[in-house]
């Protein structure tokens, strides 16, 4: 599975879900390359556990030596909550003004905010842009 994770990272995948999808979609190729016909995809929930056990310094050295690629660590160890809220007391009656906030769990500080237009469904693209 580490070979699949390395392949996913080298192809630009950086999020756990994206790495998992890459593993699942390339399983046939991975079985062929590793000569392990019984290899199975780990569950999505197990991917972070697998990533936590990898010696990233050693893996980086191996990848740099054999592939000539430098990888940068962009790990954020702070949880961030993002949520949309409808503001009360707007000027026009029935007018719904909404805003999306991003707050740090550890420091409880506001990291970012953005106005939101439309229904609650529009919260997702606004959060992605934060």
Buried (B, 14 or more C-beta within 10 A) or exposed (E): BEBBBBBBBEEEBEEBEBBBBBBEEBBEEBBEEEEEEEBEBBEBEEBEEBBEEEEEEEBBEEBEEEEEEEBEEEEEEEEEEBEBEEEEEEEEEEEBBBBBBBBEEEEEEEBEBBEBEEEEEBBEEBBEEE
